[in-house]
């Protein structure tokens, strides 16, 4: 059955050429923004007025994390392993790749690298403006897409699948933005993906 045009998800490829590199908020490294949104009048290359941001960054040495009070963070390792975040209330375990973990961006944290440098993907969002999630679907998995914005990222090899009745292939290092007005279904058929979901309040 073909979906009505009014409810069909809108698929927009996001190539690495459109990504933006910029310093971490605390200046300790560089992040590559895959997709983002900011409040009207805010500098999209800055941190003030950020609504949400999906980015990739390398952590090559232990050090403090940026203070992102008021923001929700979801993070997962995509290259390497053994990342631990130490805080006053204990550790946040990010040792296993492709296992997203959610935590409060305002918690003072210092990274610990048990097996050397890693690369991570971060989804950061102003919790007063939107609700977010980050999952790592595998080949053969089907996910229900709720109304909102979804970013499917292929951090390594290409990812293929179907969104509703439309087939897609996301080359390695690229992403696919999926805007959904009504509930839809995403089927991952090949590759190891990350799927960020953003629902504006």
C-alpha positions as protocol buffer text, in pm:
chain_id: "A"
residue {
  index: 1
  type: UNK
  ca { x: 0 y: 0 z: 0 }
}
residue {
  index: 2
  type: UNK
  ca { x: 133 y: 344 z: -92 }
}
residue {
  index: 3
  type: UNK
  ca { x: 136 y: 607 z: 181 }
}
residue {
  index: 4
  type: UNK
  ca { x: -63 y: 926 z: 120 }
}
residue {
  index: 5
  type: UNK
  ca { x: 168 y: 1210 z: 18 }
}
residue {
  index: 6
  type: UNK
  ca { x: 53 y: 1415 z: 319 }
}
residue {
  index: 7
  type: UNK
  ca { x: 182 y: 1153 z: 566 }
}
residue {
  index: 8
  type: UNK
  ca { x: 486 y: 1026 z: 375 }
}
residue {
  index: 9
  type: UNK
  ca { x: 814 y: 1094 z: 561 }
}
residue {
  index: 10
  type: UNK
  ca { x: 1046 y: 1349 z: 401 }
}
residue {
  index: 11
  type: UNK
  ca { x: 1398 y: 1215 z: 348 }
}
residue {
  index: 12
  type: UNK
  ca { x: 1686 y: 1463 z: 313 }
}
residue {
  index: 13
  type: UNK
  ca { x: 2043 y: 1338 z: 259 }
}
residue {
  index: 14
  type: UNK
  ca { x: 2309 y: 1509 z: 473 }
}
residue {
  index: 15
  type: UNK
  ca { x: 2657 y: 1492 z: 319 }
}
residue {
  index: 16
  type: UNK
  ca { x: 2979 y: 1548 z: 519 }
}
residue {
  index: 17
  type: UNK
  ca { x: 3037 y: 1866 z: 317 }
}
residue {
  index: 18
  type: UNK
  ca { x: 2743 y: 2020 z: 503 }
}
residue {
  index: 19
  type: UNK
  ca { x: 2878 y: 1929 z: 849 }
}
residue {
  index: 20
  type: UNK
  ca { x: 3030 y: 2206 z: 1063 }
}
residue {
  index: 21
  type: UNK
  ca { x: 3349 y: 2177 z: 1271 }
}
residue {
  index: 22
  type: UNK
  ca { x: 3387 y: 2388 z: 1584 }
}
residue {
  index: 23
  type: UNK
  ca { x: 3559 y: 2389 z: 1924 }
}
residue {
  index: 24
  type: UNK
  ca { x: 3404 y: 2224 z: 2228 }
}
residue {
  index: 25
  type: UNK
  ca { x: 3240 y: 2468 z: 2465 }
}
residue {
  index: 26
  type: UNK
  ca { x: 3538 y: 2436 z: 2702 }
}
residue {
  index: 27
  type: UNK
  ca { x: 3790 y: 2451 z: 2415 }
}
residue {
  index: 28
  type: UNK
  ca { x: 3931 y: 2104 z: 2488 }
}
residue {
  index: 29
  type: UNK
  ca { x: 3868 y: 1956 z: 2145 }
}
residue {
  index: 30
  type: UNK
  ca { x: 3682 y: 1982 z: 1814 }
}
residue {
  index: 31
  type: UNK
  ca { x: 3336 y: 1849 z: 1733 }
}
residue {
  index: 32
  type: UNK
  ca { x: 3181 y: 1792 z: 1391 }
}
residue {
  index: 33
  type: UNK
  ca { x: 2812 y: 1882 z: 1385 }
}
residue {
  index: 34
  type: UNK
  ca { x: 2611 y: 1643 z: 1169 }
}
residue {
  index: 35
  type: UNK
  ca { x: 2279 y: 1825 z: 1221 }
}
residue {
  index: 36
  type: UNK
  ca { x: 2154 y: 2091 z: 1461 }
}
residue {
  index: 37
  type: UNK
  ca { x: 1901 y: 2362 z: 1539 }
}
residue {
  index: 38
  type: UNK
  ca { x: 1929 y: 2687 z: 1732 }
}
residue {
  index: 39
  type: UNK
  ca { x: 1696 y: 2961 z: 1848 }
}
residue {
  index: 40
  type: UNK
  ca { x: 1617 y: 3255 z: 1620 }
}
residue {
  index: 41
  type: UNK
  ca { x: 1903 y: 3503 z: 1606 }
}
residue {
  index: 42
  type: UNK
  ca { x: 2158 y: 3267 z: 1763 }
}
residue {
  index: 43
  type: UNK
  ca { x: 2491 y: 3192 z: 1593 }
}
residue {
  index: 44
  type: UNK
  ca { x: 2464 y: 2833 z: 1463 }
}
residue {
  index: 45
  type: UNK
  ca { x: 2840 y: 2798 z: 1503 }
}
residue {
  index: 46
  type: UNK
  ca { x: 2825 y: 2890 z: 1874 }
}
residue {
  index: 47
  type: UNK
  ca { x: 2684 y: 2734 z: 2190 }
}
residue {
  index: 48
  type: UNK
  ca { x: 2443 y: 3004 z: 2305 }
}
residue {
  index: 49
  type: UNK
  ca { x: 2085 y: 2945 z: 2192 }
}
residue {
  index: 50
  type: UNK
  ca { x: 2144 y: 2582 z: 2095 }
}
residue {
  index: 51
  type: UNK
  ca { x: 1819 y: 2381 z: 2080 }
}
residue {
  index: 52
  type: UNK
  ca { x: 1968 y: 2046 z: 1979 }
}
residue {
  index: 53
  type: UNK
  ca { x: 2284 y: 1916 z: 1821 }
}
residue {
  index: 54
  type: UNK
  ca { x: 2403 y: 1581 z: 1688 }
}
residue {
  index: 55
  type: UNK
  ca { x: 2780 y: 1565 z: 1654 }
}
residue {
  index: 56
  type: UNK
  ca { x: 3085 y: 1342 z: 1631 }
}
residue {
  index: 57
  type: UNK
  ca { x: 3408 y: 1405 z: 1819 }
}
residue {
  index: 58
  type: UNK
  ca { x: 3736 y: 1238 z: 1908 }
}
residue {
  index: 59
  type: UNK
  ca { x: 3850 y: 1213 z: 2270 }
}
residue {
  index: 60
  type: UNK
  ca { x: 4226 y: 1162 z: 2253 }
}
residue {
  index: 61
  type: UNK
  ca { x: 4323 y: 1238 z: 2613 }
}
residue {
  index: 62
  type: UNK
  ca { x: 4147 y: 1243 z: 2952 }
}
residue {
  index: 63
  type: UNK
  ca { x: 3998 y: 1574 z: 3054 }
}
residue {
  index: 64
  type: UNK
  ca { x: 3697 y: 1765 z: 3186 }
}
residue {
  index: 65
  type: UNK
  ca { x: 3371 y: 1771 z: 2995 }
}
residue {
  index: 66
  type: UNK
  ca { x: 3199 y: 2099 z: 2907 }
}
residue {
  index: 67
  type: UNK
  ca { x: 2936 y: 2238 z: 3144 }
}
residue {
  index: 68
  type: UNK
  ca { x: 2605 y: 2201 z: 2959 }
}
residue {
  index: 69
  type: UNK
  ca { x: 2366 y: 2279 z: 3243 }
}
residue {
  index: 70
  type: UNK
  ca { x: 2004 y: 2260 z: 3126 }
}
residue {
  index: 71
  type: UNK
  ca { x: 2086 y: 2016 z: 2847 }
}
residue {
  index: 72
  type: UNK
  ca { x: 2023 y: 1644 z: 2812 }
}
residue {
  index: 73
  type: UNK
  ca { x: 2311 y: 1442 z: 2670 }
}
residue {
  index: 74
  type: UNK
  ca { x: 2307 y: 1104 z: 2498 }
}
residue {
  index: 75
  type: UNK
  ca { x: 2642 y: 962 z: 2399 }
}
residue {
  index: 76
  type: UNK
  ca { x: 2795 y: 647 z: 2256 }
}
residue {
  index: 77
  type: UNK
  ca { x: 3141 y: 535 z: 2148 }
}
residue {
  index: 78
  type: UNK
  ca { x: 3167 y: 449 z: 1777 }
}
residue {
  index: 79
  type: UNK
  ca { x: 3545 y: 394 z: 1742 }
}
residue {
  index: 80
  type: UNK
  ca { x: 3753 y: 229 z: 2014 }
}
residue {
  index: 81
  type: UNK
  ca { x: 3628 y: 128 z: 2358 }
}
residue {
  index: 82
  type: UNK
  ca { x: 3681 y: 185 z: 2728 }
}
residue {
  index: 83
  type: UNK
  ca { x: 3543 y: 537 z: 2782 }
}
residue {
  index: 84
  type: UNK
  ca { x: 3438 y: 615 z: 3139 }
}
residue {
  index: 85
  type: UNK
  ca { x: 3315 y: 948 z: 3275 }
}
residue {
  index: 86
  type: UNK
  ca { x: 3403 y: 1009 z: 3640 }
}
residue {
  index: 87
  type: UNK
  ca { x: 3177 y: 1233 z: 3848 }
}
residue {
  index: 88
  type: UNK
  ca { x: 3112 y: 1313 z: 4212 }
}
residue {
  index: 89
  type: UNK
  ca { x: 2830 y: 1057 z: 4224 }
}
residue {
  index: 90
  type: UNK
  ca { x: 3023 y: 778 z: 4057 }
}
residue {
  index: 91
  type: UNK
  ca { x: 3107 y: 677 z: 3701 }
}
residue {
  index: 92
  type: UNK
  ca { x: 2910 y: 684 z: 3378 }
}
residue {
  index: 93
  type: UNK
  ca { x: 2994 y: 366 z: 3186 }
}
residue {
  index: 94
  type: UNK
  ca { x: 3048 y: 419 z: 2812 }
}
residue {
  index: 95
  type: UNK
  ca { x: 3293 y: 131 z: 2773 }
}
residue {
  index: 96
  type: UNK
  ca { x: 3092 y: -62 z: 2515 }
}
residue {
  index: 97
  type: UNK
  ca { x: 3064 y: 78 z: 2160 }
}
residue {
  index: 98
  type: UNK
  ca { x: 2720 y: 145 z: 2011 }
}
residue {
  index: 99
  type: UNK
  ca { x: 2554 y: 148 z: 2353 }
}
residue {
  index: 100
  type: UNK
  ca { x: 2404 y: 498 z: 2400 }
}
residue {
  index: 101
  type: UNK
  ca { x: 2394 y: 635 z: 2754 }
}
residue {
  index: 102
  type: UNK
  ca { x: 2181 y: 929 z: 2874 }
}
residue {
  index: 103
  type: UNK
  ca { x: 2299 y: 1176 z: 3138 }
}
residue {
  index: 104
  type: UNK
  ca { x: 2259 y: 1533 z: 3264 }
}
residue {
  index: 105
  type: UNK
  ca { x: 2485 y: 1775 z: 3078 }
}
residue {
  index: 106
  type: UNK
  ca { x: 2529 y: 1982 z: 3393 }
}
residue {
  index: 107
  type: UNK
  ca { x: 2706 y: 1710 z: 3594 }
}
residue {
  index: 108
  type: UNK
  ca { x: 3080 y: 1788 z: 3638 }
}
residue {
  index: 109
  type: UNK
  ca { x: 3260 y: 1502 z: 3462 }
}
residue {
  index: 110
  type: UNK
  ca { x: 3615 y: 1404 z: 3369 }
}
residue {
  index: 111
  type: UNK
  ca { x: 3678 y: 1146 z: 3098 }
}
residue {
  index: 112
  type: UNK
  ca { x: 3890 y: 836 z: 3155 }
}
residue {
  index: 113
  type: UNK
  ca { x: 4030 y: 637 z: 2860 }
}
residue {
  index: 114
  type: UNK
  ca { x: 4096 y: 276 z: 2959 }
}
residue {
  index: 115
  type: UNK
  ca { x: 4195 y: 158 z: 2609 }
}
residue {
  index: 116
  type: UNK
  ca { x: 4328 y: 472 z: 2443 }
}
residue {
  index: 117
  type: UNK
  ca { x: 4156 y: 736 z: 2226 }
}
residue {
  index: 118
  type: UNK
  ca { x: 3795 y: 694 z: 2116 }
}
residue {
  index: 119
  type: UNK
  ca { x: 3545 y: 864 z: 1889 }
}
residue {
  index: 120
  type: UNK
  ca { x: 3193 y: 933 z: 2011 }
}
residue {
  index: 121
  type: UNK
  ca { x: 2860 y: 1059 z: 1884 }
}
residue {
  index: 122
  type: UNK
  ca { x: 2675 y: 1308 z: 2104 }
}
residue {
  index: 123
  type: UNK
  ca { x: 2311 y: 1413 z: 2096 }
}
residue {
  index: 124
  type: UNK
  ca { x: 2267 y: 1727 z: 2307 }
}
residue {
  index: 125
  type: UNK
  ca { x: 1932 y: 1901 z: 2360 }
}
residue {
  index: 126
  type: UNK
  ca { x: 1776 y: 2179 z: 2565 }
}
residue {
  index: 127
  type: UNK
  ca { x: 1539 y: 1971 z: 2777 }
}
residue {
  index: 128
  type: UNK
  ca { x: 1295 y: 2262 z: 2814 }
}
residue {
  index: 129
  type: UNK
  ca { x: 1248 y: 2278 z: 2435 }
}
residue {
  index: 130
  type: UNK
  ca { x: 1262 y: 1918 z: 2314 }
}
residue {
  index: 131
  type: UNK
  ca { x: 1274 y: 1551 z: 2404 }
}
residue {
  index: 132
  type: UNK
  ca { x: 1543 y: 1335 z: 2246 }
}
residue {
  index: 133
  type: UNK
  ca { x: 1657 y: 977 z: 2212 }
}
residue {
  index: 134
  type: UNK
  ca { x: 1952 y: 796 z: 2055 }
}
residue {
  index: 135
  type: UNK
  ca { x: 1950 y: 428 z: 1959 }
}
residue {
  index: 136
  type: UNK
  ca { x: 2177 y: 196 z: 1761 }
}
residue {
  index: 137
  type: UNK
  ca { x: 1959 y: -23 z: 1536 }
}
residue {
  index: 138
  type: UNK
  ca { x: 2115 y: -328 z: 1371 }
}
residue {
  index: 139
  type: UNK
  ca { x: 2039 y: -501 z: 1040 }
}
residue {
  index: 140
  type: UNK
  ca { x: 1698 y: -666 z: 1048 }
}
residue {
  index: 141
  type: UNK
  ca { x: 1557 y: -429 z: 1309 }
}
residue {
  index: 142
  type: UNK
  ca { x: 1236 y: -232 z: 1254 }
}
residue {
  index: 143
  type: UNK
  ca { x: 1163 y: 85 z: 1448 }
}
residue {
  index: 144
  type: UNK
  ca { x: 847 y: 291 z: 1480 }
}
residue {
  index: 145
  type: UNK
  ca { x: 917 y: 655 z: 1397 }
}
residue {
  index: 146
  type: UNK
  ca { x: 703 y: 898 z: 1593 }
}
residue {
  index: 147
  type: UNK
  ca { x: 617 y: 1247 z: 1476 }
}
residue {
  index: 148
  type: UNK
  ca { x: 931 y: 1460 z: 1479 }
}
residue {
  index: 149
  type: UNK
  ca { x: 1282 y: 1481 z: 1337 }
}
residue {
  index: 150
  type: UNK
  ca { x: 1498 y: 1172 z: 1299 }
}
residue {
  index: 151
  type: UNK
  ca { x: 1864 y: 1167 z: 1193 }
}
residue {
  index: 152
  type: UNK
  ca { x: 1998 y: 832 z: 1070 }
}
residue {
  index: 153
  type: UNK
  ca { x: 2379 y: 839 z: 1075 }
}
residue {
  index: 154
  type: UNK
  ca { x: 2619 y: 587 z: 921 }
}
residue {
  index: 155
  type: UNK
  ca { x: 2937 y: 629 z: 1129 }
}
residue {
  index: 156
  type: UNK
  ca { x: 3126 y: 351 z: 951 }
}
residue {
  index: 157
  type: UNK
  ca { x: 3012 y: 148 z: 652 }
}
residue {
  index: 158
  type: UNK
  ca { x: 2704 y: 232 z: 448 }
}
residue {
  index: 159
  type: UNK
  ca { x: 2359 y: 174 z: 598 }
}
residue {
  index: 160
  type: UNK
  ca { x: 2066 y: 57 z: 385 }
}
residue {
  index: 161
  type: UNK
  ca { x: 1698 y: 8 z: 454 }
}
residue {
  index: 162
  type: UNK
  ca { x: 1347 y: 133 z: 396 }
}
residue {
  index: 163
  type: UNK
  ca { x: 1147 y: 416 z: 546 }
}
residue {
  index: 164
  type: UNK
  ca { x: 785 y: 334 z: 480 }
}
residue {
  index: 165
  type: UNK
  ca { x: 775 y: 243 z: 110 }
}
residue {
  index: 166
  type: UNK
  ca { x: 1096 y: 429 z: 20 }
}
residue {
  index: 167
  type: UNK
  ca { x: 1431 y: 251 z: -2 }
}
residue {
  index: 168
  type: UNK
  ca { x: 1749 y: 432 z: 96 }
}
residue {
  index: 169
  type: UNK
  ca { x: 2124 y: 389 z: 123 }
}
residue {
  index: 170
  type: UNK
  ca { x: 2328 y: 617 z: 350 }
}
residue {
  index: 171
  type: UNK
  ca { x: 2698 y: 611 z: 249 }
}
residue {
  index: 172
  type: UNK
  ca { x: 2954 y: 573 z: 526 }
}
residue {
  index: 173
  type: UNK
  ca { x: 3011 y: 903 z: 705 }
}
residue {
  index: 174
  type: UNK
  ca { x: 2684 y: 1050 z: 574 }
}
residue {
  index: 175
  type: UNK
  ca { x: 2345 y: 1097 z: 740 }
}
residue {
  index: 176
  type: UNK
  ca { x: 1979 y: 1104 z: 643 }
}
residue {
  index: 177
  type: UNK
  ca { x: 1728 y: 1344 z: 795 }
}
residue {
  index: 178
  type: UNK
  ca { x: 1375 y: 1199 z: 819 }
}
residue {
  index: 179
  type: UNK
  ca { x: 1091 y: 1439 z: 898 }
}
residue {
  index: 180
  type: UNK
  ca { x: 778 y: 1253 z: 1009 }
}
residue {
  index: 181
  type: UNK
  ca { x: 431 y: 1410 z: 1034 }
}
residue {
  index: 182
  type: UNK
  ca { x: 260 y: 1087 z: 1131 }
}
residue {
  index: 183
  type: UNK
  ca { x: 381 y: 754 z: 1268 }
}
residue {
  index: 184
  type: UNK
  ca { x: 604 y: 561 z: 1029 }
}
residue {
  index: 185
  type: UNK
  ca { x: 829 y: 256 z: 1020 }
}
residue {
  index: 186
  type: UNK
  ca { x: 1204 y: 244 z: 960 }
}
residue {
  index: 187
  type: UNK
  ca { x: 1360 y: -90 z: 862 }
}
residue {
  index: 188
  type: UNK
  ca { x: 1739 y: -123 z: 872 }
}
residue {
  index: 189
  type: UNK
  ca { x: 1853 y: -387 z: 625 }
}
residue {
  index: 190
  type: UNK
  ca { x: 2230 y: -349 z: 632 }
}
residue {
  index: 191
  type: UNK
  ca { x: 2505 y: -168 z: 818 }
}
residue {
  index: 192
  type: UNK
  ca { x: 2549 y: -36 z: 1172 }
}
residue {
  index: 193
  type: UNK
  ca { x: 2351 y: 283 z: 1225 }
}
residue {
  index: 194
  type: UNK
  ca { x: 2273 y: 543 z: 1486 }
}
residue {
  index: 195
  type: UNK
  ca { x: 1929 y: 699 z: 1499 }
}
residue {
  index: 196
  type: UNK
  ca { x: 1869 y: 1029 z: 1677 }
}
residue {
  index: 197
  type: UNK
  ca { x: 1511 y: 1136 z: 1749 }
}
residue {
  index: 198
  type: UNK
  ca { x: 1414 y: 1495 z: 1829 }
}
residue {
  index: 199
  type: UNK
  ca { x: 1062 y: 1594 z: 1931 }
}
residue {
  index: 200
  type: UNK
  ca { x: 1005 y: 1965 z: 1986 }
}
residue {
  index: 201
  type: UNK
  ca { x: 784 y: 2048 z: 2281 }
}
